[in-house]
Structures are given as structure tokens and as C-alpha cells.
Amino acid sequence: MTALPRGETPGSPAADDDSVVADPSAAVPAPSSEDEGHDGGEGSTTADDAADAAETDGDDSGTDAAAEADGMTHTDESADGSGTTDTDGTAAADGAVDGSAAAPAPLSEAEAELAAQRELRERIEKRKAEKEGPIAAGAKLSGPAADLLAAVRAVESGEKPAAAFFDSPAPAAPRRAAPAPAPVRPRAPEQAPAPQGASPEAVAAVAAVLAEGGAPGALARPAAEALGAQAADALREDPWQLLAVPGVRPEQADGFARAVLGTDCGPDDERRTAALVGWLLERAALQGHTALDATAVRAALAERSVTDPDSAVQHAVAEGVVLVFQDGQDDEDSEALAEPGEDTAGSAEDRAGQEPVQVLLGLDRYALAEESLADGLARLINACEKDADWTEPAAAAGSPSAAELIRAVAAHGLVAHTGGEAARAEPAALISAARGLGLRALGAVHSVDGRRRLAEATGDPSAAVTLAGLLSDAEGPGRDEEGAIAVDLLVVLDAPQLDVETAAILVESLADGTRLVLSGDPGVLGSAGAGRVFADVLAARACPQIVSRTPDPGPIGELVSGIGIGELNQVAAPGKEVVIVPVRDAGEAVHRTVQLVADSVPRAIGVPSADTQVITVGHGGSAGTRALNAALKQRLNPGPGRFGGFDPGDRVVHVPAPGRTVPGLVVSADAEGLHLDCAGTKVVVPQERVESSVRHGWALSAHQAAGMRWPAVVVVLPGDAAQGLSRPWVYTAFSRGERHLSVVHGVDQALQRAVAQSPAQDRTTRLRTLLEAPAG
């Protein structure tokens, strides 16, 4: 591991490279060091190559274990002050997992989710176009007014006599009825989605253009998929559109453009500057931003040899590449600030003596999603129906915090709830209370593991779904006759993992009168996608906020609670709940990690290797996920990797869509693809998708582990990981263990400094401003 790339802050999503399902950058010659994957980020990630894992040296475990068999504890008072014990031991191996496959389902959960996202974006674009276009007479009417207009026109045209509309009883107002219980869906193997394919002709045409410019032919298919059927013509006319392909960097696009255009291009070519502005904002979105300060964009353009960044930004705005926003100003005022000349100077004079106004640039997809989400949340707040008596359930709640949450939900359409792992019992109590009142109440979580824990807390498996399954209609009650999710109360746990586009789709899918509760721990890392929805809702104070007073129990809970307020405290761990394992270098960190997982934790703690999860700071480096997974595979499930680098029994993670990490086990492989068992769900990953969407999963990044918990967790902190640490990262990683936490510690005082440093808002978004804006 190395330090985070320049310009990326700890906790920024660009570094965590497993949510971008395909990354063709490996095919591009001479990649920049800025692309090397670390877990400093909160968002995008690429699936690792199986070959990367195979290159790492194996573990020579067993040499130290025998010598320490009788002296298994080691106290380290100076590692970070915790003064807890270290366990070592010998090896153990996991067995293979058997499984069988049924016929693949015609539509996967991820395909349905992506289709829903496309549908929402098309609907938002249509609304925007309707606002800008001319309005036909009566086109904006709805309900009785539209019916009356239709009747008048029918009479005027002679289609119906006027008498047909007299003495007719008025139709009853439609009411949203509770649907019949959804039928039980068969658990057929889920077919992992194939990428949106481009025609062979389009790919061949793009490959020819790429060959002319000396670009790798491996980029032909992703370029055709990104740019459409006319990709070849687009690249010949504007070679910098190659930046639309994930993993391609500006210097590589510049070389391609020089080869295609010759002397007809330069650093200030408007095609280049427009593509650079779009690339900068796309890259920022991978780090979680939905917008960027215009000053930062201009500075980044200047670093890439653009001599007039102001004109470049103005051209990008004029071409519609980006949108411009200014807090507290109308769109017209924002556009004026982006124009050169007297208007800009005049506005500066008018603002003399006032606080500077931030001008933001954003991509339309995130701007529209934030605006749609803000409108939808306001709709839920204003449409709350107080149609049930919640007094008795509140009085019977198991804790004061649960009672407070129930009372708040009784009176409001939107409620925010914060707390740690133990506080999840309060939303569970709310769901049970609402169901007791006859309401359709449901809890949506980030992961399959979270669904299991919520189902146990409510005592009703039907009360818990994954958010992806709910939005794709693969789980939950389905939709009512109006297309809305058939619920009266929806509680979204793990709310910090909500990105702005998913949140917009969710809120758009809720009918008027539905109550929405956003619940989560504000101390954990944010979403894999762009936005900071939960944090913005809390900061805007747009709804009641219930802060749980239920602390997490035990030594791990005490340790994590202290981290949340910036303190790395020594905790008593009589049952070896917390163990510190000091190491000198990355090689020793890998060796000791394998010992812990394979022998020490199973022997001393009683947690088998299959229930122990390793979490580390990044994917690259000598102690990143690739190196650790290679060593753990060699020890726990050795094999030749005959199925694209995998063997039956391998622990893996499947990335069906950007930002989603699904743990599983390899069962088998055949002509259909790689067969996985993902918590009881059979998944088939096509052969062409295995390399880009499946990787070994004994070791994960903290961002991948968010929303999940395991009986035992080993957190690996090699010395070169120091700059990737932050308080949210440490808080997230350390809180993933239920019974045991081992920390392989090689960062000296950097851990304490990272915890003590107050986390700053590391994402630029507009949602808070939109929520705080006055209505009307």
C-alpha cells in the first residue's frame, strides 16, 4: 500500500475500487499511479483479477505457531493503549461447499434495479423537458379538472351528446387499497446480469478507430457500450470522448487524440476542455461528490495545461456538459456568474463586504436526482396521515428510545433515527408496533446479513428485505395499482449507505401518506455511490431526529463508542473480546493475519475460520486485500484456481452492480458460468463476467464490509496504511465484529491520530441546500 493519490481525501470513494464492475484501465499502457486502489474511498471499486491474487506469496504459517503453542497470550501496552491480549496458533482448513443449480431466472435483481434507475432518469428528464417546452391547453390538468375538460371537448366535437354527462353519479374517489399478500417466489438461481451489449459491427468499427490512434483494442467493447452505436464516428470526430470509458485517463486520451487528429489539436481544444470538465466531475462522483466547486474545477484544468480555465468552464456549461449552481441564487444568477466580462465583475462588486458565494458545477444526473429526492421528501413530510392511535404501542415499547421513535413516527411523515448496532432494536420495535396496528410496515437494509439480523429482531422474516430486492420487486409486498410500493411505513436501516440516485428512486416509489424512517449510525463510512443523503437530512433538520440512548454492549461496544467521539480508549477484555497483535512490517502482518484466521481465533475464541472476516485498508499493496486473499486461500482452501482463478469452497464477493457487495461461496462451474451460494441464494455469474465482478472474499475493504457483521473480525493495519486511516474508517472496521476483534497493528501512533482527528464533510452535495430552501 501507498499513500492516497494526490487530491483524494481519506474516506473518498475513488480509492475503493470494487463498485465499478469493469475497469479496462489495465489494458491502457502506462497507467498513472493515481489509479492504484486503496480503501481510503467511499465509493467506486473494481473487481480484482484472479491473477492478481495468485501472484502474492503464500503464507509459511506453522513455523511460529508451534513455538507459541503454550504461550498463546501476549500483552502489548503500547500499541494503542488498549492493553489487550494477542493470540497465536496453528492452522485449520475450511471445506468445500456443495450445491446444485436450477434453471436461471429470466431477469435478475440487479437488472431490474438498473432498469428502475433508467426509468427514473427518463421520467425526470421528461419532466424537465415539459417544463421548458410549450404547454398545450389543458395538458397540465389532472383529476376532475382534466375529466371536465375532456367532457367539454367530447360534446363540442359531437362525439358524445351533452345528456350523456347529466344525471350520472359522481365516481367515488379512488382509494389505495391493501393488496393481497404476495405469492411466495421460487428461489431459482439468479442469473448475474450481462453488460449492455454493443453490436459486433459497432465494436469492430471502434476497434478500427482505436487501432488508428494506437489505443488498445481491449477498449473497443467498453467504448462502444459507453458511446453507443455511432461510437466510431464520435471518436473520430472527438477523440477525447474516449474519457467516457472507465479507467481511461486524460494523458492517454491526449495521446489518442494526437494520433487521430495530428496537428489539429492542442491543450485548449474545446473538445478536450469539455471532456476534461466532464471527466473531473465523473471522477468526483466516484469519490462521493454530486457537485464540485467551480474554483476547484478551474484549478484542476490549469494543472492539465488548459491556459484559460474560465473559458473552458463557460464552454462546458454552454454545451450542457455540466450544470452550474449557486446557493441562494436563481439559476439565471448562477449562469450569470459563469459568464465572463462585466456581469461577473459587477456581481463581485455587489457582494463586496459579504461572505463569498460558492458556485458549484454538477452533472445533470446527480442534480436531477437530488432535486427529485428533495421534492419527494417534502411530499412525504406534508402528506402524513394520522390514521392510527399509536399511544398504546409507545407505552409498551421496550425502551425509552423506542417509545420516543414510535411517538415521532405517529405524528410525522419523515423521521431520522441515529444509533449504533444495539439501537437497531428500536426500528425493529417500531415495525412490530406498526404491524400490530394493522399497518403495512417493512424494514429495508443494505445487505443480506442485515436482513437476517432485522428478521431476528422483529421475529418475522417477512418484515425485512434488502433495499435492492425491494426496488427490483424481487422482495417485499410488491406494488399497488398505482405503481407504488405497497407499504404504509418503510424503515430504511443502514441509511448512511444510501446514495442519492437510489434514494431518489426509493422516495419516488412511495405513495403519498407513506411514512419513511431513515435509521443508521452517522459514524460509519458513507455510501458507495455519490451523495451523503443521511448526513444531509440530519444537517438540514428537515424532520424530527431521534437519537438512541441504547449503547452497544461489551468491550467492542465500549471501544467503538469511544472512537465515535474521538477517543481510542483502553478497554478491559477478560474474554479476549479485543486483541492487539503488533507487527513490524507488511509481510509479518500477512503472516499473523493468516495465523489468526486459521488457528488462533478458532482455538482461543471458538469462532471458526468461515465466520471470521479480514478487513484491511486497501486492495493494493503488500498487505491489501489481494495479498491477504492469496495467502488465506493457500492456507484455507488451496487449489489451482481452475474456474477462472477460483475453486469450489472459495470465499468470494460478487459485485452485481456498482456499489453492491454480496458475499458468497464458490460451488461449481460449467458452461453457464460460475455457480455461487450467496447466503442461500444460488447465483450464476456468466463466464465473461467472472473476471470483472467476482473476487476472493476472505479479506474485504471497510467500505465493502459496511452494513454487515461477523462473529469475529481481524482488522489489518500495516505501516503503509497510515494515510488511508480516518475516524469513520476505523469506526466502521472495528464495529464489524460481534464477539471478537483482533487488530493487526503496524501503524504506531497513526491510529490514535486518525481517531482523534475530527472528520470533516468530505463530500460536496446540494441536497442539504435544497432541503433547507423555503417552499414555494
Disulfide bonds with the S-S distance in Angstrom:
none
